[in-house]
Amino acid sequence: MATRSKKNPELAAAASNIADAAQHIRRAVGKKFDQIGASASAEIGKAKKAALTKRGQAERKFDALLKSAEVRLTRATNEAKRSLHRAVREAEKKLQATKKAVESRLTELHLIGKGKPAAKKAAVKKTPATKAAVKQAPAKKAAAKKAPAKKVAVRKAAARKSAG
């Protein structure tokens, strides 16, 4: 067996230096890991902030688009209501005018039928073709004007049901 030789002071100093260097490297690597972790955390924070910012922007854009669509829908609805009311008013005016015209025509016909003998004689003097035309024309007008009046009344009733 080999005998032990005495320790070499140079080797002991070298071993101590190597141990110090290893400890120094260990600390440096630990600091680098901490720096890398902090850097990664900062980058993740930036990315998260950017994503939240973009999300907020997207939400605001969506809200703005939704609001403008609601405004357009409200305007269109109001315009449709106004035009419907306008059409109903015009139809009612036409109905009233038609009623007045029919009533005046009926009173004229009644006056001719119940009128004075001179009026009857004047009516007799008319040619048969003109008499037939006079009798047929009011009947056609009255029949033609009563049909739209019923349609208007039906529309008006439907409008009241849908509005109420």
C-alpha positions as CSV (number, residue, x, y, z in Angstrom):
1,M,0.0,0.0,0.0
2,A,1.0,3.4,-0.8
3,T,1.8,5.7,2.0
4,R,0.2,9.1,2.3
5,S,2.1,12.0,1.5
6,K,1.7,15.3,3.3
7,K,-0.8,17.8,1.9
8,N,0.4,20.1,-0.7
9,P,-0.4,23.7,0.2
10,E,-0.7,24.7,-3.4
11,L,-3.3,22.0,-4.1
12,A,-5.2,23.1,-1.0
13,A,-5.2,26.7,-2.3
14,A,-6.3,25.6,-5.7
15,A,-9.2,23.5,-4.2
16,S,-10.3,26.5,-2.2
17,N,-10.2,28.7,-5.2
18,I,-12.2,26.2,-7.2
19,A,-14.8,26.0,-4.4
20,D,-15.0,29.8,-4.3
21,A,-15.4,29.9,-8.1
22,A,-18.2,27.2,-8.0
23,Q,-20.0,29.2,-5.4
24,H,-19.6,32.4,-7.4
25,I,-20.9,30.6,-10.6
26,R,-23.8,29.3,-8.6
27,R,-24.8,32.8,-7.4
28,A,-24.3,34.2,-11.0
29,V,-26.5,31.5,-12.5
30,G,-29.1,32.1,-9.8
31,K,-29.1,35.8,-10.5
32,K,-29.4,35.1,-14.2
33,F,-32.4,32.8,-13.6
34,D,-34.0,35.5,-11.5
35,Q,-33.4,38.1,-14.2
36,I,-34.8,35.8,-16.9
37,G,-37.8,35.2,-14.7
38,A,-38.4,38.9,-14.0
39,S,-37.9,39.6,-17.7
40,A,-40.4,36.9,-18.7
41,S,-42.8,38.1,-16.1
42,A,-42.6,41.7,-17.4
43,E,-43.1,40.5,-21.0
44,I,-46.1,38.4,-19.9
45,G,-47.5,41.4,-18.1
46,K,-47.0,43.6,-21.2
47,A,-48.7,41.0,-23.3
48,K,-51.6,40.7,-20.9
49,K,-52.0,44.5,-20.7
50,A,-51.9,44.7,-24.6
51,A,-54.5,41.9,-24.8
52,L,-56.7,43.7,-22.2
53,T,-56.3,46.9,-24.1
54,K,-57.2,45.3,-27.4
55,R,-60.1,43.6,-25.7
56,G,-61.3,46.9,-24.3
57,Q,-61.0,48.5,-27.7
58,A,-62.9,45.7,-29.3
59,E,-65.6,46.0,-26.7
60,R,-65.8,49.7,-27.3
61,K,-66.0,49.3,-31.0
62,F,-68.7,46.6,-30.6
63,D,-70.7,48.8,-28.3
64,A,-70.4,51.7,-30.7
65,L,-71.6,49.5,-33.6
66,L,-74.4,48.1,-31.5
67,K,-75.5,51.6,-30.4
68,S,-75.5,52.9,-34.0
69,A,-77.5,49.9,-35.1
70,E,-80.0,50.6,-32.3
71,V,-80.2,54.2,-33.3
72,R,-80.8,53.3,-37.0
73,L,-83.5,50.7,-36.0
74,T,-85.2,53.3,-33.8
75,R,-85.2,55.8,-36.6
76,A,-86.5,53.3,-39.1
77,T,-89.3,52.3,-36.7
78,N,-90.3,55.8,-36.0
79,E,-90.3,56.6,-39.7
80,A,-92.4,53.5,-40.4
81,K,-94.9,54.6,-37.7
82,R,-95.1,58.1,-39.1
83,S,-95.7,56.9,-42.6
84,L,-98.3,54.5,-41.4
85,H,-100.1,57.2,-39.5
86,R,-99.8,59.5,-42.5
87,A,-101.3,56.8,-44.7
88,V,-104.1,56.2,-42.3
89,R,-104.9,60.0,-42.1
90,E,-104.9,60.3,-45.9
91,A,-107.2,57.2,-46.2
92,E,-109.5,58.7,-43.6
93,K,-109.6,62.0,-45.5
94,K,-110.4,60.2,-48.7
95,L,-113.1,58.2,-46.9
96,Q,-114.6,61.4,-45.6
97,A,-114.4,63.0,-49.1
98,T,-116.0,59.9,-50.6
99,K,-118.8,59.9,-48.0
100,K,-119.5,63.6,-48.7
101,A,-119.5,63.0,-52.5
102,V,-121.8,60.0,-52.2
103,E,-124.2,61.9,-49.8
104,S,-124.3,64.9,-52.1
105,R,-124.9,62.6,-55.1
106,L,-127.6,60.8,-53.2
107,T,-129.3,64.0,-52.2
108,E,-129.2,65.1,-55.9
109,L,-130.8,61.8,-56.9
110,H,-133.5,62.1,-54.3
111,L,-134.2,65.7,-55.3
112,I,-134.6,64.7,-58.9
113,G,-136.9,61.8,-57.9
114,K,-139.0,63.9,-55.4
115,G,-138.5,67.2,-57.1
116,K,-141.0,69.6,-58.6
117,P,-143.0,68.6,-61.6
118,A,-141.0,70.9,-63.8
119,A,-137.9,69.0,-62.8
120,K,-139.6,65.8,-63.7
121,K,-140.6,67.1,-67.0
122,A,-137.1,68.3,-67.7
123,A,-135.8,64.8,-66.8
124,V,-138.4,63.3,-69.1
125,K,-137.2,65.5,-71.9
126,K,-133.7,64.0,-71.7
127,T,-133.0,61.3,-74.1
128,P,-133.2,57.7,-72.8
129,A,-129.5,57.2,-73.4
130,T,-128.5,60.1,-71.2
131,K,-131.0,59.0,-68.5
132,A,-129.5,55.5,-68.5
133,A,-126.0,57.0,-68.3
134,V,-126.9,59.2,-65.4
135,K,-128.5,56.3,-63.5
136,Q,-125.6,53.9,-64.2
137,A,-122.8,56.3,-63.5
138,P,-123.8,57.1,-59.9
139,A,-124.3,53.4,-59.1
140,K,-120.8,52.6,-60.4
141,K,-119.2,55.5,-58.5
142,A,-120.9,54.6,-55.3
143,A,-120.0,50.9,-55.6
144,A,-116.5,51.7,-56.6
145,K,-116.0,54.1,-53.7
146,K,-117.6,51.9,-51.1
147,A,-115.1,49.0,-51.7
148,P,-112.0,51.0,-50.8
149,A,-113.7,52.5,-47.8
150,K,-114.2,49.0,-46.4
151,K,-110.5,48.2,-47.0
152,V,-109.5,51.3,-45.3
153,A,-111.7,50.5,-42.3
154,V,-110.2,47.0,-42.1
155,R,-106.7,48.5,-42.2
156,K,-107.6,51.0,-39.6
157,A,-109.0,48.3,-37.3
158,A,-105.8,46.2,-37.9
159,A,-103.6,49.2,-37.1
160,R,-105.5,49.8,-33.9
161,K,-105.1,46.2,-32.8
162,S,-101.4,46.2,-33.6
163,A,-100.8,49.5,-31.9
164,G,-102.9,48.6,-28.8
